[in-house]
Amino acid sequence: MKNLIKVERARHNLTQGVLAEKLGVSRQTIHAIETNKFNPSVTLAIKMARFFNVTVEYLFEIEEVD
């Protein structure tokens, strides 16, 4: 699953640590999501979308499998 977390974080001038603190997760969690090593829970995905004032569909893109 692709995501635009890093793009939105940069757009809002936030470090991974600051974003993590605002969302109540660890910096390592943000890093893992940004590098596609971890898919967030539905709850966390919604929290992120609300934080950035975007839709979940914009923030996360499911890659089609052939």
URLIN-V658359 format. One record per backbone hydrogen bond with DSSP energy under -0.5 kcal/mol. CO is the residue of the C=O (numbers start at 1). NH is the residue of the N-H. E is the energy in kcal/mol with one decimal. If there is no record, write none. Layout:
BEGIN
co=CO nh=NH e=E
co=CO nh=NH e=E
END
This chain:
BEGIN
co=2 nh=61 e=-2.9
co=4 nh=8 e=-2.6
co=5 nh=9 e=-2.9
co=6 nh=10 e=-2.3
co=7 nh=11 e=-2.5
co=8 nh=12 e=-1.7
co=9 nh=14 e=-2.6
co=10 nh=13 e=-1.5
co=15 nh=19 e=-2.3
co=16 nh=20 e=-2.6
co=17 nh=21 e=-2.3
co=18 nh=22 e=-2.3
co=19 nh=23 e=-1.8
co=20 nh=24 e=-1.2
co=20 nh=25 e=-2.5
co=26 nh=30 e=-1.6
co=27 nh=31 e=-2.5
co=28 nh=32 e=-2.6
co=29 nh=33 e=-2.2
co=30 nh=34 e=-2.7
co=31 nh=35 e=-2.0
co=32 nh=37 e=-2.8
co=32 nh=38 e=-1.2
co=33 nh=36 e=-1.6
co=38 nh=40 e=-0.5
co=41 nh=45 e=-2.6
co=42 nh=46 e=-2.4
co=43 nh=47 e=-2.3
co=44 nh=48 e=-2.6
co=45 nh=49 e=-2.3
co=46 nh=50 e=-2.7
co=47 nh=51 e=-2.5
co=48 nh=52 e=-2.3
co=49 nh=53 e=-0.7
co=49 nh=54 e=-2.5
co=50 nh=53 e=-0.6
co=55 nh=59 e=-2.1
co=56 nh=60 e=-2.7
co=59 nh=4 e=-2.2
co=60 nh=62 e=-0.5
co=61 nh=2 e=-2.3
END
